[in-house]
Structure formats: C-alpha cells, structure tokens
C-alpha cells in the first residue's frame, strides 16, 4: 500500500483510531487536501475563505473513501475497509465521530445541515467498483455516475446553501459529464491498473469494437514495452486493427458527453458569484479534455489527453477575466 491515507491505517484505522481534537482534525483535513494538490485543483484558490475548511473536510472524506476502494490492490480488503468507513459515517451521524476526518466533517455537516445520502452514495459507488468492472449499456454507466460523481456536486451545493431540485439536476449534469470525460481519457490506464472498462458494450458493438479483444490488445501492447520506450512509435498490429472501431466508439461517447456540459452551464447564473468561478472552471476543464480527445482523433488507447499547466492557467485567466468584467 503506497497511498498516503492507507499508510495511516495503523494510526487511524479499524483496529486503532487515535483521537484528535477538533482543531487537530481540521488541520489534518487541510494538510490532506494540500497533499493531494493535483486532485483538489487550482480552483480552490478562488473559494471564499469561509468555505475552504468545509470543502477540505468533504474532500478528505472523498479522498479516504477513494483510496480505500482503489489503492489496496485487494477487492476483499477494500470491501472490508469500505464497510468500516460506513461504520465511521454512522458514528458521525450519531454525533459520536471518532476518525479525524469525521471529527472535522461533523461540524460541517451540522452547520450546513447536510443529509447523509450523498456520503452513502459515494461509498456505494466505491463498493460497486469492487464487483462491477464492465458496463453493458450507456444507461448502466449513467446510473453508476449518480453515485460516483453526482453526490460530490450536491455536497458542494449544500455547502453553498442550495438545496433545490433544479440546481441539483444541473449540477448532476456537470458532474456526470466530468466523470465521463475522465473515463474517456483514461481507458488504457483503467484497463492496466484496475481491470475496469467504462466503455459501454452496446456503444462499442455499434462500431464493431469487442471489449475483451480491446483489453487483451492493451495488455499485449503494454507487455511489449513499446509504448513505454517510444510514445511516437506506430501501434502494434492488434492496436492497428482495433483503432478504427475504438475511435468511432469514442467519437460517439464524446458526442454524448458534450451536451451534459452544455446543460450544466445553466447552473452558473443560479449560484452566488463567490463560488461561480470554481464551478465554471470545472466545466471549462472538462470541455478542454474533450477537445484534447478530439485532437488526438479519439485515440486514447495510445495517448492520454490531459490539460498541461499552460492550459490550466489559460482556463484560470479566462475565468478571472470574466469575473472582472462581470460575466462569470
């Protein structure tokens, strides 16, 4: 186990959980957030100061749950730890928090009157990851996103004081789109590191792409060491045969994803200016990933699209410029 959180199980785990004061717990969640800088992203710079601690507490919950589900390397162990994490959530909602994340989160939950369901949904998604590694239909994948992605947006809305259905549904569209964009950019990584395929079989079948043949081709390509030695090298024979169907499949999936981002944009004018920029930057970043995928001609089996530092800074400047002139 190499995760920063899993390395702390001896100190804050099922068999022993060191008790921290509220102040120590808050410091812990903030340090944890800063330690996973690449995941919390630069948009946190623009959060209103009064919400930064609460965001860090929610993020710490998500970080721990994610690592318990994905970083143990053992599905049975992950299921045990996720069951323990839900027990700690039980204690929190019974006003008896023990783990430092929940000691800090408890006050956030009380002050913002956050219901338990989004936290439970996230744990359910991580549990699903241990048993479901393939998706037959796009609808099944969207259903998974209602637990793996949408609860995060709803938690953000609760922190900002919004509880209405309209804002929640628009947030869901953005969060689902972000999750899907992440899936499309990480197809190869998910296969090699998690044995997971989020490309729905029904969409792939329409373009003559066989999921298990794709999985085998990725593993053969990785085993040959070709990609590691030369990112500009031509694809292996198996990849060459698969690519037309794969690219057509990704094209359709990107076309399904973009309208969700467009729908989510309707949330922007419905939230306060002090958090609008953060929400806008998430959307712009996700849309940027889709454009990168297009520029790669939908070939994310060989190349992982990502936003470099220059692109991230450009997004920030675009958002800040809009804020200064009153358009954000």
N, C-alpha and C positions, 0 to 999 in steps of 0.2 A: 504494500500500500504506500503510495507516494503522495497522496493528497494531503494538503496542509490540515484539512479538517479530520481526515481519518487518522492521521498521525497523533491526534489529540484524544483518541478514544480511551486511552488509559487514564486520562485526566478528566474527560467529560463524556464518559460512555455509559453503557448499560450497567456494568458491574461496579463502577465507581464514578461519581459525579461531584467534583469539587464545588463547594458552594462559594459563589461570588456575591458581593453586594451589588445593588442596582448600579451604582456608579462604575464599579469594575466591569459589570456585564455590558454596559453601554460602551465603555472603552473597548471591550473585546469585539463587539459587533462592528465598530468603526474601523478597528485595525484589520479585521477580517475583510471588510469591504475594500479597504485600500490595498490589501494583499492580493485581491483578485481584480486589480485595476482594469484588465482587458475586458472583463465581463460587465463591470459597472458602467464603463464608458465615460467619455469626457462630458456627456450631457449633464452629469451630476454637478458639474461646476455651476450650472445655471439654476439649480434648485434653490428655492427660498431657504434661508438659513433655518427657519423654524421647522422645516420638514426633513432636513438632512439626516438627523438622528433616526427619525421614524423610518425613512427609506432604508437606512443602513440595517435597522432591525429586521425589516421584512426581507431585505436581500440576504441577510445572514441565515434566516430560516430556509430560503430557497437554495442557498449555497450548500448548506449541510445536507438537505434532502437530496439534492442533485448528486453530491459526492457519495452519499450512502447508496444511491441507486446505481451509479455508473463507475465508481472507482475501486470497488472491492475486487473485481475480477472473478467473483463467485456469486451466481444468482441466488443460491440458498442463503448465503451470508447477507446479501443485500436485502432479501425479504425479511430476515430476522431483524436487521438494523432499522429498516423502514417501519416495521411493526413497533419497535422500541420508540422510534421518533414520533409515531402517532400517540403512544402512551405519554410521551412528554408533552405533546399538544393537549392531551386530556388533562394533564395536571395543570397546564397553563389556564385552560378554560374553567377549571375548578378553583382558580385563584391560589394554586399551590405550585408555581413554577419552580423548577429545580435547575435545569440546564441553563447556562448563561445566556444562550440565545433567547430562551423563553422568559428568563428574568427580565431582560431588556424589552422583549416584544410584548410582555403582559401589559405594561403601561401604555404602549402604543395602541394595543387592542382596546383597552378601556377608554382612552382619550378620544379615539376615533370611532368607537362602537362598531368594530369590525366583526362581522359574523364568522363563524368557524368554517363554513363551506369552502371558500377559496383555498384555505390551507389543506383541508381534507382532499379536495380535488387534485391538488398538486401531488400529494403523497400517492393518491390512486394512480396518477399518471406514471410515477416512478415505479410503482408496483407493476403496472401493465408492461413497462419496458422489460421486466424480467421474464415475462412469459410470452409476449407477442413481439415477433421480430419481422413479420411480413404483413402487408395490408392488401386485401383483395380488391377493395374499391376505394375510390376517392372519398366517398361518403364516410367510410370507416376511418380514414385518416383525419377528416374534418372532426369527427366525433372525438378522436384522441386529442385533437388540439383544444377542444373545450375543457379538457382537464390539464393538459401540459402547458398551455400558453395563455388562454383567456383569463384564468384566475389571477395572473400577475397584473394584467391591466385593471381588473376590477379592484384589486388591492390598492393600486395607485389611485384610483378614483375615490375609494373610501378615505384614503389619507388626505385627499384634496377636498373632501366634504361632499362628494357627489354620490348619490345612491339611486338615481332614477334609471329606469329601464332603457330609455333612449341612449343615454351616454354609455351605458354598459354594452349595448349592442354594437355601437360604433367602435368602442374600444376593442370588443371581441374581434371585429373585422381586422383591425390593425394587428392585434396580437397573433391571430391565426396566420395572417399574411407574413409576418416576421418569422414565425415558426416554419412555414412552408419554404420561404426563401432560404432559411438556414438548411433545411433538408436538401434542397436542390443544389446548394453549393458544396455540401459535404457528403455526397453519395458515396464516393470512394472511401473516405475516412470512416463513415459509419459501417461500411462493409468490413473493412480491415480491422477496425478497433472494437466494434460492438456486435458484429454479425447481424446488423439491422439494415433493412431495406424499407425506406419510406415511399418509394415509388409505387403507386398502386398498380396491382397486376392488371386491372381492367384497362387502364390507360396504356400501359406498356403493350398489352395484347393488340390494341388497335394499330400499333405501329410495328408489329412483328418482333417485339423485344421480349425474350424469355428471361424472366428474372433470375432463375438459378444458373442459366448459362452466363448471364452477366456477372453474377457473384463469382463463379469459377474463373472467368476471364480476368477479373480484377485480381484475384489471388495469384493466378499464374503470372500475370504481369508484374505484381509486386515481388513474387518469389524470384523472378528472373533478375531483379535488381536494376532493370533497365531504367525505370523512372527515377530511381534514386541517383543513378550515375549521370543521367543526361535528360533533363526536363524537355529539351528540344528534340530528342530523338523521335523517330517515327513510331507509331503504336505497334504493338505486337500483332500477329496475324489475327488472333482472337478478337482483339480490340477493333481491328480494321473491319471485321465482319459485323461487329455489334454496333459500331458508331452510327450508321445512318438511322437505325431504329431508335437508338438511345437519344440522338439529337432531336428526332421528331417527337419523341416522348417528352423530353424536357421542354421543347418549344410549347407543347400543349399545356404542360403544367405551369409554366411561367405565365401563359395567357390566362389560366385560371386564377393565378395569384394576384396579378396586377389590379384587377377590379376591386379586390378586397382592400388594397391600399387606398384606392380612389374613394371607396366608401368611407373608410376610416378618417379621411381628411375632413369629413363633415363634423368630426368631433372638435376640431381646432377652435372654431369660434364659440364653442359651448363650454370652454373651460377658461379659468382665470388666466390673465396674461402672465402671471408669475410662474406658471407651470406649462404654458402653451408651447414654449420653445423646446422644452425637453421632449414633449410628445411629438412635435413636428420633426425633430432631429431623428427620432427613431424611425419614423415613416420615410424620411429622405434617405436614411442609411439603408433601409430595406429595399427601397426602389433602386438605390445605387447598386446593390448586389444583383438585382435582376438585370440591370443594364450591363453589368460586367459579364454575366452569364451569356447574354446575347452576343456581346463582342467576342466571346470565345466560341461562337457558333454552337452554343449549348453543349460543349464538350467538357463537362465537369468530371468525367471519368479520368481524364489525364491531367487536368489543371483545376486547381481550386481557386475560384474567384474570391477576392477579398478587397476591402477598402484599405488602401495604404494610408499612411499618415497625412500625405498631401490631400487625399480625397476627404479624410475626416475633418481636416482643418478647413477645407473649402466648404463643407457642409455647415460647420460651425459659423463661418463667416457669413454664409448665405442666410443662416437663421438669425444671427445677430443683426445683420444689415436690415432684415425685415422687421426685427423688433424695434430698431432705432427709428424707422420711418413709419411704424405703426401698423404694419401689415401682418405681423406674426399672429 
